[in-house]
Amino acid sequence: MKFLIDDLVIYFPYDYIYPEQYTYMKELKMTLDAEGHGVLEMPSGTGKTVTLLSLIIAYILQYPEKLVKLVYCSRTVPEIEKTVGELKRLIDFYKQETNQPDLKFLGLSLSSRKNLCINPEANKSNVGKEVDSKCMSMTASFVREHAKTDKSIKLCSFYEQFDLEGQDSLIPSGVYNLDDLKQYGSKRNWCPYFLARYTMQHANVVIYSYHYLLDPKIAEIVSKDIPKESVVVFDEAHNIDNVCIDSMSLSLNRRLLQRAGENLEALTKQVKKLKQHDEERLNNEYRKLVDGLKEAQIVRETDMALANPILPKDILDEAVPGNIRQAEHFLIFMKRFLEYVKSRLRISHKVQESPPSFINDIFSKVYIDKKPLKFCYERLRSLLKNLEIADLQSFSPLIVLTNFATMVNFRVANMVSLPMTLARPVICPMIVGRGNDQVSISSRYETRDDIAVIRNYGTLVVEMSKVVPDGIVCFFTSYSYMESIVSNWYVQGIIEQILKNKLLFVETQDSIETSLALYNYTKACENGRGAVLMAVARGKVSEGIDFDNHLGRCIIMIGIPYVYTLSSILRARLEFLREMYNINESDFLTFDAMRHAAQCVGRALRGKNDYGIMCFADKRFAKADKRQKLPKWIRDYLQDCDCNLSIEEAMSKAKRWLKQMAQPLTHKEQLGISLLNEELLEQIRLKANYQDNRMEH
């Protein structure tokens, strides 16, 4: 369909649009016009991706002077591929409607070498770091230089061919997913990874992982050339704070420090060897470092496996401090720093320090000043390049240590939470707060080992498995809690009762086992046998798996998924939020738990023709502070009378509701309520214009 929002012509690749999609587009256009940040919340299964793409692509094509590029960030490779699929459909619709089969538009997805490499030597490993290391050993500038005189050195034929002709010719217009890039690379004998990296600057739409933009170590390489006239979209942004924390966090342990010491010894030997045979190379490096890091940084893209961790531009103009310019002096400096960090690990109690306090302690004990620490990471990068070390994986412990040494205003233009328009209530949220014996059920620490509570949770799952057809997913608060509950259920004979109604599968911390469990769970639901999947909030299943239609007719949230509150990282985070933003600790913990609970139950609804029961099994969900932190589209359907149900009452409600959902819903019943066509959209637009004109007069 084709319609107008203000003066913007929107092409939408479906015959009908949801009212909330139309509202979402209007809010999104307001955000783009204001050139500010937008925080937009939309219910599950209402087509967020195609809505975003339709509006933003229309904006790019009609206002190229205002907006030139869309950077779309998603979490996982399957979600990236799904987004590329929607973009392909949209661009095909544009070509058809505008009669431009050769429309000049380029969209592509980008992922790691592991997902794009077509060199059989490098991609035989499934480990990302190993593929990166193997790639650099065949593409680094010094390796290629040596290969001119030593024919026994293996180079990557795909990169060589791309370097020869690929950078002078543009990839044809179109939308490319990861497989398309690999096929095009194989056809031209070009490296798909470097082809995607090079093509990014010419693309209208780039789709990649959060980390390519949020992690400074990666963004410095990949995303530094994004123009100012770009819009950045973070899909599923409820986890963006965790991604930022992970990107700027490091964990050091004794094993890693021991290996870092071995790395330093190996580098010391190589520097001595180089001094005997080619001292001029070390002198050249010294002169570059005197001129500043910016000069030392001019390298080919193949040598940029070590990126800068958040070094400000003014530091790049500075000369490297004299005490670490010489290679041997830098290695001695790092040995002293390593010994200091080792000494800090020899403690029996937990310590929390601010960066200034930490730096003062370093100076008082090993006489290391703070200025050279800022340059450690970049100095190591320069040394590894100068020593022509391609196998970076072997030196990863030392890289982590130098990174640790170096590491020592958001204006919202539009914020809106959209409701869901439905022709019938396709979600059935309920809070089950007690068993049939009237014992309260909760995952609180005090009641976790209570046999009555465990039995009531088991009874809830057994009764649901009798009533609900096809698939049921039970989310627990943690792996340890799930193991404790399931083992108790086994002793009480509850597992046996569940198996009479449905098969049972369990998510584990092993990704292969979990994938197998998901495959068999799907198979059981497809075959009509039905299944129950035991999963964990914050786990793989809760974050990236959609249980659409019969795969998720009921989601049971067993307990409130609070994060582990004794974590040092969490304590530091809570302190930061309290000091910087005056956010109460309990408010944040409740907010965090409820967003994960909503994420879990939202897996049940993946479209307006889908339907599912959302069962919150913990009496604490009924409290006002918990309910208010659920998304509005769930709160709207959660009635007060459904907020403290017994298991028997919940079963009665579930039976009535499932019987209602089993009745067919005609297209005519949805039109004008949950579905809009072009004619209805035009009526809405004219009515809005009429009201605006009346207000002006």
PEWO-V411042 format. One line per field, one symbol per residue. ss: DSSP state (@ for helix, = for strand, . for the rest). phi: phi as a letter, one per 40 degrees, with the letter a starting at -180 (. if undefined). A space follows every 10 residues. Layout:
ss = ???
phi = ???
//
This chain:
ss = .====..=== =.....=.@@ @@@@@@@@@@ @@@@..==== =......@@@ @@@@@@@@@@ @@......== ====..@@@@ @@@@@@@@@@ @@@@@@@@.. .....====. ..@@@@.... .......@@@ @@@@@@@@@. @@@@@@@... ......@@@@ @@@@@@@@.. ...===.@@@ @@@@@@@@.. .@@@@@@@@@ @@..=====. @@@@.@@@@@ @@.......= ====..@@@@ @@@@@@@... ...@@@@@@@ @@@@@@@@@@ @@@@@@@.@@ @@@@@@@@@@ @.@@@@.... @@@....... ..@@@@.... .@@@..@@@@ @@@@@@@@@@ @@@@@..... ....@@@@@@ @@@@@@...@ @@@@.@@@@@ @@@@@@.... .@@@@@@@@@ @@@@@@@... .======... ......==== ====.....= ....@@@... @@@@@@@@@@ @@@@@@@... ======..@@ @@@@@@@@@@ @@.@@@@@@@ @.====.... @@@@@@@@@@ @@@@@@.... ======...@ @@@@....@@ @@.=====.. .......@@@ @@@@@@@@@@ @...@@@@@@ @@@@@@@@@@ @@@@...... .======.@@ @@.@@@@... .@@@@....@ @@..==@@@@ @@@@@@@@@@ @.....@@@@ =...==.@@@ @@@@@@@@@@ @@@@@@.
phi = .babbfbccb bbcbcbbcdc cccdcccccd ccccfbcbbb bbccgbgccc cdcccccccc ccbcccabab bbbbcbcdcc cccccccdcc cccddcccfb cbdcabbabb acddcbcbcc cccccccdcc cdcccccbbd dcccccccbb ccccbccccd ccccbccbbc cddibbcccc ccccccccgb cccccccccd cbccbbbacd ccbccdcccd ccbccccccb bbbbcfccbc cccccccbbb bbbccccccc cccccccdcc ccccccbacc cccccdcccc chccccccbc cccccbcccf cccccccccc ddcbccdccc ccdccccccc ccccccbbbc bbbcdccccc ccccbbfbcc ccccbdcccc dccccccfcc ccccbccccc cccccccd.b cccababccb cbcaccbbca bcbacccgcc bacddcbccc dccccccccd cccccccccg cbbbbbcacc cccccccccc ccgcdccccc bacbbbcbcc cccccccccc cccccccgcg abbcbbcgcc cccbbcbcfc cacabbccgc cccccccccc cccccccccc bfccdccccc dccccccccc ccccbbiccc aacbbccacc cccdcccccc ddccdcbccd cbbacccccc cccccccccc ccccbccccc cgbbbbbccc cccccccccc ccccccc
//
